[in-house]
Amino acid sequence: MGAFAFDNSYARDLPGLYTPWHLTPVRRPQLLKFNRALAAELGLDAAALETPAGAQILAGNHLPTGAEPIAQAYAGHQFGHFSPQLGDGRALLLGEVLDREGRRRDIAFKGSGPTPYSRAGDGRAALGPVLREYLMGEAMQALGIASTRALAVVRTGEIVERDMPQHGAVLTRVAASHVRVGTFQFFAARQEHDKLRRLTDYVLARHYPELRAGSDPVLALLEAVCQRQAHLVAQWMSVGFIHGVMNTDNMTLSGETIDYGPCAFMDQYDPATVFSSIDRQGRYAYANQPAILGWNLARLAEALLPLIDAEPQRALERARAVIEGVEGRFAQAWLSLQRAKLGLASAQAQDEALALDWLSMLQSQEVDHTLAYRHLAAAAGGDEALLRGLFADPSPLQAWLERWRARLDAEPGTPAQRCQAMRQVNPAFVPRNHLVEQVLEAATERDDLAPFERFVQVLSRPFEDQPDAAEWGLPPSPEFRRTYRTFCGT
């Protein structure tokens, strides 16, 4: 069945950097969710894929024409500890397609069975985590944050054993590529410099072709990845997103968010927020994400050292200069986003203090992060009632609002225009954790996909008020907020 027009450059250009592998059939594939919008973007035959025959393909039972399934090799620092071999333990890259805009996109399966990198795992995925990844990827896409996305969710008709028996599922994931920091670490740790060079040349050609003609393309690659990742993490911070497992094998060279295992969105603003049950030391807490960004990129720099300069000390100095700039790149991206969220079109020296004092006030009064920014947009238009209702003690807010309004006096435009601009960057809807759990429980425990479908629909328009969906924007109960934990889902 020719549902995909494959052109598989990774398999073709990088022999020896992966393991050719096979799909493991499932018992009774049932297509639960298909992403028609993404299928159209990819130029796929949606009608063919939404049939029983299409479900057989999306479950891994039938190999589509042109597919070359491979398990990619990579290493990674997991919670700071280096694992020299991780790899695709329950995923397979099926192949690549060129979308309607000519961009190369990976088509990969998650939960498609064991591979040589499974480390005694079953290679399968549970339905709940697969649906979570679908929902989170679509939400991030709608928020304007680069992300892997899900094309389809297929229930396998089999049970996977985790902490308790769960329905099995296969996710079809679409990405600009699945090349990670850990991919470079894998070959660098083995001192396989020829493979490292080939991988670097491949990533340059695929993701940063404009850098290849420069005098120092490898160092330029490092700088470009640092820039993309700094912008990405600044975007996470701007909407209260906590990745939860920022290991080096979960950082892509393309600058996309990948792996939605123990991720969550912050409700009340607290920089120390941690949701992941396995992050017992808070390594990947909300406020630590910028520092971990720099740490992870330093590991990429280490892997690239043999290619940056033949003289080790000179290579180290040149790479260090780039990594030392990551903090500044992030700070610049973060402040730019904060200015937009506060309604500031121009730049003034006091803006950073204004933004930081706003966040400090949210923290001290345990104010909801999403609602605070959304109601601030209304305040920019003259309606402060909703914003004031979030604060138990109004006096700090009043003092801050006076500073903010004085700063706005230097800005062009009318209050109505400013309010509208702020509404386009301060979402009314994010995947609130209690609602994510509710829709996943309905889907997995009661076979009721309707709440999931409704939530995905609401999240597709995060910057609109949607009065008929107001309940999807409400924060959780204090008890839920105190006790909620996320899990990796593997």
C-alpha positions, 0 to 999 in steps of 0.5 A: 500500500503506497500511503507514504512517498518515502525518501529515506535519507538517514538509512541511505546516507548513514549506514552503520549508524543504526540497526535495520529491524522489523516491526512486531505485529499486534493482535487486533489493531484498531485506529483510535485517533487520526490526525487529518490536519497533519496528514494533509500537511504531509501530503498523505492519503488520509482516506486510505490510512483511515481504513482497516488496511490503514490501521494494519499499517499504522499498527506495524502489521503491514509494511508500507511500500518504501519503508525501511524500518531502522532502530537508531543508536544513541547514548545519553546522560539520564539524570546526570549519569551517562548511559553509553547505549540507549537507542530506540528500545521501543521505537522504529524509524519507518522512513521519511517523507517530504511534506507539502512545503518540501520539508523532510519529516520522519515517520516513526513508530513508538510501541512497535515492539522490542529492538536490539536496544530494548534492554530486556524491555517489551518494546511496547507502549501503553494507551494512556501515555500514547494519548498523552503524547498526542494531546501534548504535541498538538497543544504545543503546536497550537501554542507555536512551540516546535514539537514532534507530533502524532499522526495516529494512535492505534490500540493493539488489542493486547495488554502490556504489563506496567505497574498494572495491566494496561491496553497496548497502543502504537503511536505514529510520531512525526518529527523534523528528525530524531537526531539527538544530543545523545546520538552524537554522544553515542559515537563520540564515546566510542571514538568513532570519529568517522561516523561522528563526522558523517552524522555532523555532515548529515545534520548540517545538510538536513537542518542547517544547510546554510552553514555548510559553506562557512569557514567553520561549519561544525562550530556554526552548527553548535552555535545554531543548535544553542540558539534554537534550543535557547529559544525553545526552552524560553518558550516552555518557560513562558507558558509554564511547561515543565518537560520533566526528563531533560536528559541529553537523549531527549534534546533534538538537534532540530530544536523540537520538543520530544518525549512527553513522558512525565511532562506537565504544565504549572498551575500556580507559579512556583519556580521549584515545581516538580511533577515527575515521580522519578525526579526526586532531587528536582534536577528538572524543576521548572526553574532549573530548565535553563541551567540544564539547557546549558549543561546538555549543550555542553555535552553536545560540545564535548562530543563535537570537540574532535571535529571543531579543531584538531588541537584539543586545547584549542577545540575546548576553548572555542567550544567553551566560548559558544557554551558560555553564551547559552545563558545570554541567548536564553536570557535574551529569548526569555526577556523578548517573550516576557515583553510581549506577554506584558504588552511591551513592543519596545525595549527599555532597561527596566523591563527585566526587573518589571517581569521578575517582580511580576513573577515574584508577586505571583509566587508569593501569593500563589497565583495561577500562572496561566490566568495571571497573564491572561487576565493581565491582557484584560487589564491592559484593555482597562478591565482589572477585575479578573486580575485583582480577583487572583490576589489575596493581598491587593497592595503589591499588585496595585504598586506593580500595576502603577509601574506597569502602566507608567511603562506602557505610557511609552508604548504606541497603540491603543489599550484595545490594540495592546489587549488584543496583542497580549491575548495572542501570546497569553493563552487562555487554555493549556493542557492543565494536569487535572484535565489531562488525567480526566480525559485519559482516564475516560479513554483508557478506563471507560473506552470513552474518547469523547472528552479527549476529542473535546480537549484536543479541539479546545487546545487547538485554539488556545488564544481564543476565549471559547466561552462554551469551553470555559471549564477547560480553562479552570485550575485544579483543586488545591488538593490535586495541586498538592499531590499530583505526580507524573510518570514516565509511562514506559 
